[in-house]
């Protein structure tokens, strides 16, 4: 499976935050965000910058107790002309906080999985910058782009979150909906060597890398697959010519309809 090293991930956080800032400036602060209907571009910028500052503080302070998480959020500048500098600062702060030393330090991990806290937050902050960068690009009527290796790593992270120990606590309706009786879904990238196989069991869904015969297989470039999985791109659409679906389309639609992340 495609894995990103820490330095590549840190650089990508800064780069995708920069792209979001540019798209936000092009769209304007009051522009609606079609892929996040309750938000304007102002809300989008505030969410990303505040989240990056919040996570940076968690890691800088080496917080391990969830009852001691920060309760105050960074303040968004009122002048949109200051947003790019503010986002540059927040992105660099969280990238710096996720230093190589911090990746091994005890820090709260909201997924409750085997990763260190800083490892969890590092890829989560990349996910936030890329996903909401898509939102800003769509609001500005710009292409939503991501490199194939980053998209592939984020697909793995997406599935890791949906099958993490804490997902049922965060989103019980989702965790229950994606249970099953052995149904299988496969996502296969055409521009990397990655493939992801999901199995739905009575006690929960699991995933593993690799390919095999599945009830439904969705194939396409990693970037398009990721956008489909996070519901920024429709699964079946005349304009979506690089995605193909072989097998039980309703099974794929059911999975997508029940797997939104909390921040979506």
N, C-alpha and C positions, 0 to 999 in steps of 0.2 A: 504493500500500500504506500501511496505517496505520503511522506512525512516532511514537515517543514522544520528546519532547525530554528533555534530561538532567535538568532540574529536575523534570519530571513523574515520571521514573523514580526519582530519588532519593526523592521523597515517597512513591512507591508501595512502595519497599523498606521504609521505616519503617512505613507503614500495614499492609502484609501481615505484617510481623514482629509488629506489635502484635496482629493478629488471631490469628496462630499462638500467641502467648503466652496469650491469653485462652482459646483452645480447649484448650491444654495444661493450663491450670489447671482447666478444667471436666472434662476427661477423667481427670486424676490421673496421677502419675508412672509408675505401674506398668501403665497401660492398654496393651493391645496396639494396634498400628497395622495395621488390616486391609490397607491398600494398600502396606505395607512389612513383610511378615510376620516378618522377623527382628528388628524394632525394637519397643521400647516408646516411650512418650511421652518418657521421659527421654532415650533415644537420639536422638530427633527434635530435642529442644531443644538437646542438646549439639552435634549435627551442624550445625544452622543457626548457632548463636552462634559456634562454633569456626571455621566456614568464613568467616563475615563478618569476624572478627578477623584470620584468616590472610590473606584477600584485602586487607584494609585495610593490613596491613603490607607486602605486595608493592607496593602503589601508593605508600604513604607513602615507602618506601625507594627507589622507582623501580627495582625489580629487573628487569633484562633477561635475565639468565643463568639458565636453569632449574635449573642445578646449585646456585644460591644461594638457592633458595626457602626460606622459613621451615621449620624442622624441629620447632619446639615449638608446641603448641596451647594456646589459652586453657583455663583450668580452669572447668568447670561448677560453680556453687555447689552445695553439698550440700543446702541447704535449698530446696525447691521454691518457697517463698514469695519467694525472691530472684530467681527466674528471669525474671520480667517486667522487672525493672530491668536485669538482665544482658543480656537480649535487646534492650532499648531502647538500651543503650549500644553493643552490637555493630552494630546496624542503623544508628545515627547515625554511628558511626565510619566504616563503609564508605561511607555516603552522603557524608560530608564528604571522605573520601579521594578520591572520584570527582568532584573539583571541576572546574570548566570548564578551569582551567589543566592539571590532571592528564590530562584527556582528550586533550590534544595531546602529552603527554610520552612518551618512550620507556619502555615497560613490557612485560614478558613477556605475550604473547598465546598461551594454550594452544591456541587453534583454528588458529593459523597463517594466518589469513585477512587481508583487507585492512584490518580495523579496528585502531585503536590498542589497546594493551593495556588501558588504563583503559576504553575503550568496550566492549571484550569483557567485562571483569569487571563493569561496571555492569549490563548486561542479564543477565549470568549470575547476579548476586546477586538481581535481581528474579525471575528464574526460580526460584531456590532458595526464596525467601520465598513465592512463590505456590504452587509445587508442594507444598512441605512444609506450607504452610498448609492446603492441601486435605487432606493426610494427618492433620493435627491435628484439623481439623473433622470428618472422617469418624470418627476415634477418639472424638470427643466427641459423635457423633451430631448434628452441626450441618450446616447447608447449606454447601457449598463454593462460594464465590462469587468472581467476578472481573469487573471492568468489561470490556465488549466491546473497547474499544481496547487495553487491556493484554493481553487474551487474543490478539488479532490480532497484536500485535507479538511476543508470545512464540511464536506458531505460526511466524512467519518465522524467529525465532531458533532454534527447534527444528530446522527444516529446514536452516538454515544450518549448524548443528552437525553434522547427519548427513551433509552433503555437504562438510564442511570438509577441508582438506588433512591434518589430523592424525587424523581419525576412524578411518581404517584402522589407524593405529598403536595407538590406544586400544582399539578394538573391531573387530579384523579379521573376526571371524565375522559381525558385523552388516554391515560394509561389503561383504563378499562376498555375503551373503544378499540384499541389496537391489539387486544388479546384475540385469540382465535383457536382453531382446532387443527393447526398444521399448515395453514395457507402460507405460500411463499411468494415474495416479491424480490425482483432483482433489478438493480440499477447498474448499467454498464457504460463506462466512458469510452468514447471513440478516439479521443486525443491523448489519453494516458493509458496505462496498463491496468487501471483500477476497476474493480467491480465490487458491489456490495449486495449481499444476500440477506434478506430479512425473513425470519420465521416467526409466525404468530402462534403462540401456545396458550393454553388456558390460564397459566400463571403469569403471562406477560410475553412481550415481543423480545426477540434477540436478533443480533446481526453478526455477520462475519464476513471477512474479505473472501473473494473468490467467485467462481461461476459454477452453475449447475442448472439443470432443467428446473424452471420455476413456473408458478401459475401465471405470472405476468412478468415480462421483462421490458424495462424502459431503457432505450439506448440513445445516446447522443453525446455531444461534447460535455466535458465536466462542468463548464460554466453554465450551460443550459440546464443540465440535470440539477445543479444546485439551485438555480432560480425556480425550477419547477417544484423542488422539494420544499422551498421556503415560501412558495406561493407568490412569487414575483413574476412568474411566467406561467401561462396556462399549459396544462398537459397536452391538450388537443386544441389546436387553433390553426387556421389556414396559413397564418404568418409564421408559425413555428414549424419550419420545414426540416430542422435538423434533429428533431426528436421523433423516435418511432416507438410504438407500443405493440408488443406481441403477447397476446394472451388475454387475460381477464381484465378488461379496462375498468370495470366497476370496482374491482379489488384495489387497483391503483388509486382510483378516485376516492375511495373510502379512506385509504391510508392518508392521502393528502388532506382530506377534509377534517381529519382528527388529530393533526400533529403540528398545530401552530405553537411557536415558542411564546413564552410569557410576554416578551417585549414586542411582539408583532402587533 
